[in-house]
Amino acid sequence: MEATRAKTYSSPQRKLVKFFERSRNQWKAKAGAAKTVLKGLGTRMRRLQRSNEDSHHQMEVLQTQVAE
C-alpha cells in the first residue's frame, strides 16, 4: 500500500524540476557515451577477427606453397 502514496518533498517544486531534469540529462549523456564506446569496441573486435582470419588463411596458403 505504501507504493501508491505520493512522495512528498520539502524543497520547492521549481527546484526539484530543475534537479530532476539535470539528473536525467546527465544520465542520458553518460548512457549515450557508453553506447558509443561499446559500438566502437564491437567494430574494432570484428575488424581484428577478420584480420586474424585473413592472416591464418594467408599462412595456410604459404605453408602449402612451402610444402610443394
Biopython code that builds the backbone (N, CA, C, O; Angstrom):
import numpy as np
from Bio.PDB.StructureBuilder import StructureBuilder

atoms = [
    (1, "MET", "N", (0.808, -1.191, 0.000)),
    (1, "MET", "CA", (0.000, 0.000, 0.000)),
    (1, "MET", "C", (0.859, 1.267, 0.000)),
    (1, "MET", "O", (0.423, 2.296, -0.515)),
    (2, "GLU", "N", (2.062, 1.217, 0.562)),
    (2, "GLU", "CA", (2.902, 2.398, 0.641)),
    (2, "GLU", "C", (3.383, 2.859, -0.723)),
    (2, "GLU", "O", (3.690, 4.038, -0.900)),
    (3, "ALA", "N", (3.453, 1.960, -1.683)),
    (3, "ALA", "CA", (3.945, 2.314, -3.009)),
    (3, "ALA", "C", (2.968, 3.235, -3.740)),
    (3, "ALA", "O", (3.372, 3.960, -4.649)),
    (4, "THR", "N", (1.714, 3.216, -3.363)),
    (4, "THR", "CA", (0.724, 4.046, -4.053)),
    (4, "THR", "C", (0.688, 5.472, -3.518)),
    (4, "THR", "O", (0.119, 6.356, -4.160)),
    (5, "ARG", "N", (1.281, 5.708, -2.361)),
    (5, "ARG", "CA", (1.287, 7.058, -1.811)),
    (5, "ARG", "C", (2.247, 7.950, -2.584)),
    (5, "ARG", "O", (3.313, 7.510, -3.016)),
    (6, "ALA", "N", (1.858, 9.199, -2.751)),
    (6, "ALA", "CA", (2.721, 10.168, -3.422)),
    (6, "ALA", "C", (3.829, 10.583, -2.465)),
    (6, "ALA", "O", (3.580, 10.814, -1.282)),
    (7, "LYS", "N", (5.038, 10.677, -2.972)),
    (7, "LYS", "CA", (6.174, 11.073, -2.144)),
    (7, "LYS", "C", (6.142, 12.591, -1.976)),
    (7, "LYS", "O", (5.944, 13.326, -2.944)),
    (8, "THR", "N", (6.333, 13.042, -0.774)),
    (8, "THR", "CA", (6.327, 14.476, -0.519)),
    (8, "THR", "C", (7.768, 14.955, -0.347)),
    (8, "THR", "O", (8.576, 14.316, 0.328)),
    (9, "TYR", "N", (8.064, 16.071, -0.960)),
    (9, "TYR", "CA", (9.381, 16.679, -0.886)),
    (9, "TYR", "C", (9.261, 18.002, -0.140)),
    (9, "TYR", "O", (8.250, 18.698, -0.232)),
    (10, "SER", "N", (10.323, 18.333, 0.607)),
    (10, "SER", "CA", (10.281, 19.594, 1.343)),
    (10, "SER", "C", (10.779, 20.764, 0.491)),
    (10, "SER", "O", (10.509, 21.922, 0.808)),
    (11, "SER", "N", (11.499, 20.463, -0.581)),
    (11, "SER", "CA", (12.006, 21.517, -1.468)),
    (11, "SER", "C", (10.892, 22.030, -2.368)),
    (11, "SER", "O", (9.928, 21.314, -2.638)),
    (12, "PRO", "N", (11.024, 23.266, -2.830)),
    (12, "PRO", "CA", (10.019, 23.806, -3.760)),
    (12, "PRO", "C", (10.036, 23.032, -5.081)),
    (12, "PRO", "O", (11.074, 22.531, -5.514)),
    (13, "GLN", "N", (8.890, 22.949, -5.693)),
    (13, "GLN", "CA", (8.744, 22.167, -6.915)),
    (13, "GLN", "C", (9.626, 22.701, -8.046)),
    (13, "GLN", "O", (10.144, 21.907, -8.832)),
    (14, "ARG", "N", (9.808, 24.000, -8.151)),
    (14, "ARG", "CA", (10.613, 24.570, -9.236)),
    (14, "ARG", "C", (12.065, 24.092, -9.140)),
    (14, "ARG", "O", (12.711, 23.860, -10.162)),
    (15, "LYS", "N", (12.578, 23.946, -7.912)),
    (15, "LYS", "CA", (13.944, 23.459, -7.738)),
    (15, "LYS", "C", (14.032, 21.960, -8.038)),
    (15, "LYS", "O", (15.007, 21.492, -8.625)),
    (16, "LEU", "N", (13.021, 21.230, -7.636)),
    (16, "LEU", "CA", (13.010, 19.789, -7.888)),
    (16, "LEU", "C", (12.962, 19.489, -9.381)),
    (16, "LEU", "O", (13.641, 18.581, -9.859)),
    (17, "VAL", "N", (12.162, 20.248, -10.109)),
    (17, "VAL", "CA", (12.041, 20.037, -11.547)),
    (17, "VAL", "C", (13.398, 20.236, -12.218)),
    (17, "VAL", "O", (13.805, 19.427, -13.052)),
    (18, "LYS", "N", (14.094, 21.305, -11.859)),
    (18, "LYS", "CA", (15.416, 21.564, -12.430)),
    (18, "LYS", "C", (16.400, 20.461, -12.054)),
    (18, "LYS", "O", (17.181, 20.004, -12.889)),
    (19, "PHE", "N", (16.358, 20.038, -10.794)),
    (19, "PHE", "CA", (17.270, 18.999, -10.333)),
    (19, "PHE", "C", (17.031, 17.689, -11.080)),
    (19, "PHE", "O", (17.973, 17.070, -11.573)),
    (20, "PHE", "N", (15.767, 17.271, -11.161)),
    (20, "PHE", "CA", (15.455, 16.008, -11.830)),
    (20, "PHE", "C", (15.760, 16.073, -13.323)),
    (20, "PHE", "O", (16.213, 15.087, -13.905)),
    (21, "GLU", "N", (15.519, 17.211, -13.939)),
    (21, "GLU", "CA", (15.827, 17.368, -15.360)),
    (21, "GLU", "C", (17.339, 17.270, -15.593)),
    (21, "GLU", "O", (17.785, 16.582, -16.512)),
    (22, "ARG", "N", (18.117, 17.953, -14.769)),
    (22, "ARG", "CA", (19.572, 17.906, -14.890)),
    (22, "ARG", "C", (20.084, 16.482, -14.664)),
    (22, "ARG", "O", (20.963, 16.002, -15.380)),
    (23, "SER", "N", (19.523, 15.825, -13.668)),
    (23, "SER", "CA", (19.916, 14.457, -13.358)),
    (23, "SER", "C", (19.621, 13.532, -14.537)),
    (23, "SER", "O", (20.454, 12.701, -14.898)),
    (24, "ARG", "N", (18.443, 13.673, -15.133)),
    (24, "ARG", "CA", (18.064, 12.858, -16.284)),
    (24, "ARG", "C", (18.988, 13.123, -17.468)),
    (24, "ARG", "O", (19.425, 12.185, -18.135)),
    (25, "ASN", "N", (19.287, 14.393, -17.732)),
    (25, "ASN", "CA", (20.151, 14.740, -18.858)),
    (25, "ASN", "C", (21.556, 14.193, -18.666)),
    (25, "ASN", "O", (22.177, 13.733, -19.625)),
    (26, "GLN", "N", (22.068, 14.237, -17.432)),
    (26, "GLN", "CA", (23.398, 13.680, -17.162)),
    (26, "GLN", "C", (23.399, 12.170, -17.367)),
    (26, "GLN", "O", (24.351, 11.613, -17.914)),
    (27, "TRP", "N", (22.336, 11.511, -16.931)),
    (27, "TRP", "CA", (22.235, 10.067, -17.108)),
    (27, "TRP", "C", (22.179, 9.710, -18.586)),
    (27, "TRP", "O", (22.843, 8.773, -19.030)),
    (28, "LYS", "N", (21.386, 10.455, -19.346)),
    (28, "LYS", "CA", (21.275, 10.183, -20.781)),
    (28, "LYS", "C", (22.603, 10.414, -21.489)),
    (28, "LYS", "O", (22.962, 9.643, -22.378)),
    (29, "ALA", "N", (23.326, 11.438, -21.124)),
    (29, "ALA", "CA", (24.626, 11.711, -21.736)),
    (29, "ALA", "C", (25.611, 10.588, -21.409)),
    (29, "ALA", "O", (26.352, 10.129, -22.277)),
    (30, "LYS", "N", (25.609, 10.160, -20.168)),
    (30, "LYS", "CA", (26.509, 9.079, -19.748)),
    (30, "LYS", "C", (26.167, 7.783, -20.485)),
    (30, "LYS", "O", (27.065, 7.083, -20.953)),
    (31, "ALA", "N", (24.887, 7.463, -20.590)),
    (31, "ALA", "CA", (24.462, 6.251, -21.277)),
    (31, "ALA", "C", (24.790, 6.330, -22.769)),
    (31, "ALA", "O", (25.207, 5.337, -23.365)),
    (32, "GLY", "N", (24.607, 7.494, -23.365)),
    (32, "GLY", "CA", (24.926, 7.667, -24.785)),
    (32, "GLY", "C", (26.409, 7.513, -25.054)),
    (32, "GLY", "O", (26.802, 6.908, -26.051)),
    (33, "ALA", "N", (27.241, 8.056, -24.169)),
    (33, "ALA", "CA", (28.691, 7.925, -24.328)),
    (33, "ALA", "C", (29.113, 6.464, -24.191)),
    (33, "ALA", "O", (29.953, 5.983, -24.952)),
    (34, "ALA", "N", (28.536, 5.765, -23.231)),
    (34, "ALA", "CA", (28.864, 4.348, -23.041)),
    (34, "ALA", "C", (28.439, 3.536, -24.258)),
    (34, "ALA", "O", (29.150, 2.620, -24.673)),
    (35, "LYS", "N", (27.300, 3.860, -24.824)),
    (35, "LYS", "CA", (26.807, 3.145, -26.008)),
    (35, "LYS", "C", (27.740, 3.378, -27.193)),
    (35, "LYS", "O", (28.014, 2.450, -27.954)),
    (36, "THR", "N", (28.224, 4.595, -27.356)),
    (36, "THR", "CA", (29.154, 4.920, -28.437)),
    (36, "THR", "C", (30.461, 4.144, -28.282)),
    (36, "THR", "O", (30.988, 3.599, -29.252)),
    (37, "VAL", "N", (30.976, 4.101, -27.055)),
    (37, "VAL", "CA", (32.214, 3.359, -26.795)),
    (37, "VAL", "C", (32.006, 1.878, -27.075)),
    (37, "VAL", "O", (32.854, 1.236, -27.694)),
    (38, "LEU", "N", (30.890, 1.338, -26.626)),
    (38, "LEU", "CA", (30.597, -0.076, -26.832)),
    (38, "LEU", "C", (30.490, -0.411, -28.314)),
    (38, "LEU", "O", (30.996, -1.441, -28.759)),
    (39, "LYS", "N", (29.840, 0.449, -29.070)),
    (39, "LYS", "CA", (29.706, 0.220, -30.506)),
    (39, "LYS", "C", (31.071, 0.257, -31.184)),
    (39, "LYS", "O", (31.349, -0.562, -32.061)),
    (40, "GLY", "N", (31.921, 1.198, -30.788)),
    (40, "GLY", "CA", (33.267, 1.290, -31.344)),
    (40, "GLY", "C", (34.102, 0.064, -31.026)),
    (40, "GLY", "O", (34.847, -0.423, -31.876)),
    (41, "LEU", "N", (33.979, -0.440, -29.798)),
    (41, "LEU", "CA", (34.722, -1.640, -29.420)),
    (41, "LEU", "C", (34.238, -2.869, -30.196)),
    (41, "LEU", "O", (35.036, -3.726, -30.575)),
    (42, "GLY", "N", (32.941, -2.944, -30.424)),
    (42, "GLY", "CA", (32.397, -4.051, -31.219)),
    (42, "GLY", "C", (32.928, -4.020, -32.644)),
    (42, "GLY", "O", (33.289, -5.056, -33.201)),
    (43, "THR", "N", (32.974, -2.833, -33.229)),
    (43, "THR", "CA", (33.502, -2.675, -34.580)),
    (43, "THR", "C", (34.971, -3.064, -34.624)),
    (43, "THR", "O", (35.412, -3.760, -35.539)),
    (44, "ARG", "N", (35.723, -2.613, -33.632)),
    (44, "ARG", "CA", (37.152, -2.932, -33.573)),
    (44, "ARG", "C", (37.362, -4.439, -33.439)),
    (44, "ARG", "O", (38.244, -5.007, -34.083)),
    (45, "MET", "N", (36.555, -5.079, -32.608)),
    (45, "MET", "CA", (36.678, -6.516, -32.408)),
    (45, "MET", "C", (36.398, -7.274, -33.708)),
    (45, "MET", "O", (37.120, -8.212, -34.046)),
    (46, "ARG", "N", (35.351, -6.871, -34.438)),
    (46, "ARG", "CA", (35.037, -7.542, -35.702)),
    (46, "ARG", "C", (36.161, -7.362, -36.714)),
    (46, "ARG", "O", (36.505, -8.302, -37.430)),
    (47, "ARG", "N", (36.736, -6.166, -36.779)),
    (47, "ARG", "CA", (37.853, -5.919, -37.701)),
    (47, "ARG", "C", (39.059, -6.778, -37.348)),
    (47, "ARG", "O", (39.701, -7.339, -38.237)),
    (48, "LEU", "N", (39.376, -6.887, -36.056)),
    (48, "LEU", "CA", (40.516, -7.687, -35.632)),
    (48, "LEU", "C", (40.289, -9.173, -35.910)),
    (48, "LEU", "O", (41.216, -9.879, -36.305)),
    (49, "GLN", "N", (39.066, -9.647, -35.706)),
    (49, "GLN", "CA", (38.763, -11.043, -36.010)),
    (49, "GLN", "C", (38.915, -11.317, -37.502)),
    (49, "GLN", "O", (39.469, -12.343, -37.897)),
    (50, "ARG", "N", (38.422, -10.396, -38.330)),
    (50, "ARG", "CA", (38.544, -10.551, -39.778)),
    (50, "ARG", "C", (40.016, -10.562, -40.192)),
    (50, "ARG", "O", (40.432, -11.376, -41.017)),
    (51, "SER", "N", (40.791, -9.656, -39.613)),
    (51, "SER", "CA", (42.219, -9.582, -39.910)),
    (51, "SER", "C", (42.921, -10.864, -39.485)),
    (51, "SER", "O", (43.785, -11.370, -40.202)),
    (52, "ASN", "N", (42.555, -11.388, -38.327)),
    (52, "ASN", "CA", (43.142, -12.623, -37.821)),
    (52, "ASN", "C", (42.812, -13.797, -38.748)),
    (52, "ASN", "O", (43.677, -14.620, -39.044)),
    (53, "GLU", "N", (41.560, -13.869, -39.201)),
    (53, "GLU", "CA", (41.156, -14.930, -40.127)),
    (53, "GLU", "C", (41.923, -14.815, -41.442)),
    (53, "GLU", "O", (42.364, -15.821, -41.997)),
    (54, "ASP", "N", (42.081, -13.593, -41.937)),
    (54, "ASP", "CA", (42.829, -13.387, -43.180)),
    (54, "ASP", "C", (44.283, -13.810, -43.015)),
    (54, "ASP", "O", (44.859, -14.414, -43.920)),
    (55, "SER", "N", (44.877, -13.499, -41.873)),
    (55, "SER", "CA", (46.265, -13.873, -41.611)),
    (55, "SER", "C", (46.416, -15.388, -41.563)),
    (55, "SER", "O", (47.375, -15.939, -42.103)),
    (56, "HIS", "N", (45.467, -16.059, -40.917)),
    (56, "HIS", "CA", (45.518, -17.518, -40.849)),
    (56, "HIS", "C", (45.378, -18.133, -42.240)),
    (56, "HIS", "O", (46.070, -19.095, -42.575)),
    (57, "HIS", "N", (44.486, -17.576, -43.036)),
    (57, "HIS", "CA", (44.297, -18.088, -44.395)),
    (57, "HIS", "C", (45.575, -17.892, -45.209)),
    (57, "HIS", "O", (46.003, -18.798, -45.925)),
    (58, "GLN", "N", (46.173, -16.728, -45.101)),
    (58, "GLN", "CA", (47.409, -16.453, -45.833)),
    (58, "GLN", "C", (48.531, -17.382, -45.354)),
    (58, "GLN", "O", (49.329, -17.851, -46.165)),
    (59, "MET", "N", (48.596, -17.646, -44.062)),
    (59, "MET", "CA", (49.611, -18.542, -43.518)),
    (59, "MET", "C", (49.423, -19.957, -44.068)),
    (59, "MET", "O", (50.404, -20.617, -44.412)),
    (60, "GLU", "N", (48.194, -20.425, -44.152)),
    (60, "GLU", "CA", (47.923, -21.750, -44.708)),
    (60, "GLU", "C", (48.342, -21.835, -46.172)),
    (60, "GLU", "O", (48.920, -22.835, -46.599)),
    (61, "VAL", "N", (48.054, -20.796, -46.935)),
    (61, "VAL", "CA", (48.436, -20.776, -48.345)),
    (61, "VAL", "C", (49.955, -20.820, -48.476)),
    (61, "VAL", "O", (50.479, -21.551, -49.317)),
    (62, "LEU", "N", (50.660, -20.062, -47.668)),
    (62, "LEU", "CA", (52.114, -20.052, -47.718)),
    (62, "LEU", "C", (52.688, -21.395, -47.280)),
    (62, "LEU", "O", (53.685, -21.848, -47.843)),
    (63, "GLN", "N", (52.081, -22.038, -46.292)),
    (63, "GLN", "CA", (52.555, -23.343, -45.842)),
    (63, "GLN", "C", (52.389, -24.393, -46.937)),
    (63, "GLN", "O", (53.252, -25.253, -47.114)),
    (64, "THR", "N", (51.288, -24.322, -47.664)),
    (64, "THR", "CA", (51.100, -25.290, -48.763)),
    (64, "THR", "C", (52.111, -25.032, -49.873)),
    (64, "THR", "O", (52.594, -25.973, -50.502)),
    (65, "GLN", "N", (52.433, -23.764, -50.117)),
    (65, "GLN", "CA", (53.433, -23.459, -51.146)),
    (65, "GLN", "C", (54.814, -23.951, -50.724)),
    (65, "GLN", "O", (55.566, -24.463, -51.554)),
    (66, "VAL", "N", (55.151, -23.805, -49.462)),
    (66, "VAL", "CA", (56.441, -24.275, -48.954)),
    (66, "VAL", "C", (56.496, -25.802, -49.023)),
    (66, "VAL", "O", (57.536, -26.365, -49.363)),
    (67, "ALA", "N", (55.396, -26.471, -48.706)),
    (67, "ALA", "CA", (55.344, -27.936, -48.723)),
    (67, "ALA", "C", (55.525, -28.467, -50.148)),
    (67, "ALA", "O", (56.089, -29.543, -50.346)),
    (68, "GLU", "N", (55.056, -27.725, -51.115)),
    (68, "GLU", "CA", (55.181, -28.176, -52.505)),
    (68, "GLU", "C", (56.604, -28.001, -52.939)),
    (68, "GLU", "O", (56.945, -28.316, -54.079)),
]
sb = StructureBuilder()
sb.init_structure("model")
sb.init_model(0)
sb.init_chain("A")
sb.init_seg("    ")
for serial, (resi, resn, name, xyz) in enumerate(atoms, 1):
    if name == "N":
        sb.init_residue(resn, " ", resi, " ")
    sb.init_atom(name, np.array(xyz, "f"), 0.0, 1.0, " ", f" {name:<3s}", serial, name[0])
structure = sb.get_structure()
